[in-house]
């Protein structure tokens, strides 16, 4: 379906962290604070906002900073680079065959509340769901699923088991919320299909970062389920719609980026 020239008036408001990370990822290089401030302006962020977020993101380990105070360069940390690569993979539909096997991880959760919450959040994002104190997910795609399961088992001083389940597929779909996630993806895909290309490089840049943030927010919770567990086409349609829209917005976005960076 060709893109229609319709500009969405109800754009998503990006969080400051998402906006700054998106700027650095799109730039593909380290940037100074003044450069990030200039690139954040089309997203409605002030210089004070940007400086505050940069300080916090460095402190929490999301960004690394090098150089003197007023000439510092910022870029995503190694941990964030790994997460970015993981998100890119989640946004790419996979058709690898699934042998219907599952991985189960059981072990000890941290006693510290904050560490426990972080571990539970990481398990959730990686598609593990708790059943009677153990965590399970489809053993797909391989070898990623097995590598993650072994990593969590080591972290929890526990065990990792791979095998087949006798549980009804309907129960598993409900447990993992596959239908709800796919329905949300279908709605977002339709929205992307209705959005056209702004007539200015600045507009293309802002729209691309805002829409990318919205897609990433949804797909970051996509636990890479095998197609056999997803009855709808929402996730697949979203990935396709996003690729088309990104290809239309990227040239203008890169033109605006080059103007700001003096390239």
DAZI-V895326 format. One record per pair of residues at least 12 apart in sequence whose C-alpha atoms are under 7 Angstrom apart, sorted by the first residue. I is the first residue (numbers start at 1). J is the second residue. Records with the same first field share a line. If there is no record, write none. Layout:
I->J  J
//
This chain:
3->193  194  195  196
4->194  195  196
5->195  196  197
6->194  195  196
7->195  196  198
8->195
12->210  214
14->210  213
16->53
17->53
18->213
22->209
24->75
29->75
30->73  74  75
31->73  74  75
32->71  72  73  74
35->261
37->50
38->260
42->206
43->206
61->77
62->76  77  80
63->75  76  77
64->76  77
87->220
90->219  222  224
91->219  239
92->239
93->236  239
96->141
98->140  226
100->164
101->138  139  162  163  164
102->136  137  138  139  162  163  164
103->136  137  138  139  149  160  161  162  163
104->134  135  136  137  160  161  162
105->134  135  136  149  153  159  160  161
106->134  135  153  158  159  160
107->153  156  157  158  159
108->156  157  158
109->156
125->220  221  223
126->223
127->223
129->176
138->225
140->226
173->229
178->230
179->230
182->232  234  235
183->234
185->234  235  238
186->234  235  237  238
188->238
189->237  238  241
192->241  242
193->241
197->248  249
200->252
201->252  253  255  256
202->253  256
204->249  252  253
205->252  253  256
208->246  249
//
